[in-house]
């Protein structure tokens, strides 16, 4: 506990915090990466969420990732620019966010999404095969229901992945 003299001294002489010169570029870089994540990374959250949901291990986390992806899509750019306004740094632009994305992740968003699609195809195929094996194992009824669940979830994932595989050729 502080003595009364110290508390009174601090009230009379408040500490003026002067941020260092390098803090504003760091805050700007962080906000640029968050903006890039909001305008590009939401697909990554959604795809990873569906892949996790397909495995039936952590359903709640998979649903959270999908919800976080949709939240990033709708509210992310607005929240980042509000933070940029309050932090008194320059507002985040699409070009600065693109440069921050490439600097932070080292690969373009299309390459990253393609890699996640490739992983999703592998996970979906493994889950579909495991579901078929469990479904045709008639030893116990719970294995049959688990197999049906894996097959249905992998088919849902394949429908979503097919959309992302076909979209670049349509646009």
C-alpha positions, 0 to 999 in steps of 0.5 A: 500500500502506498503512503498518503504522501506518495498518492498526493504527490502523484495527483499533484504531478501527473505522469505525462506519457509521451509515446516513442517515435516508433509506436505509430508505424507499428500500430499502422502495420498492425492495423493494416494486417488486421484490415487485410485479414478482414477483407481477405482472411475471412475466407480462410476462417470460414474454410478452416472452420468447415474443415474442422467441423467435417472432422467431428472432433471439435464441432464448437470450435469449427462453428466458432471459426465460421462465425468469426469469418462472417463477423470479419467479413461484415464488421472487420473493416469498419472496426479496424478503421475506427481503431485507426481513427482513434489511434490517430494514425493514417486510415487503412487503405486497400493497397496498404493492407495488400502490402502488409498481407504480403509482408506478414504472410509471405504469400498472396491470399489466393495461394493461401486459399488454394493451399487450404483448399488442397488440405480440405480436399485431403481431409474431406477424402479421409473423412469420407473414407473413414465414414464409409468404413465405419458405416459398413462395420455392422458390429455396433450401431454407434459406429454406423451413425458415426459413419453416416455423420462423417459421410454427410459432413464430408459431402457438405465440405466437398460442395463448399470446396467445389464452389471455391475450385470452380469460382476462379474459372467463372470470374 
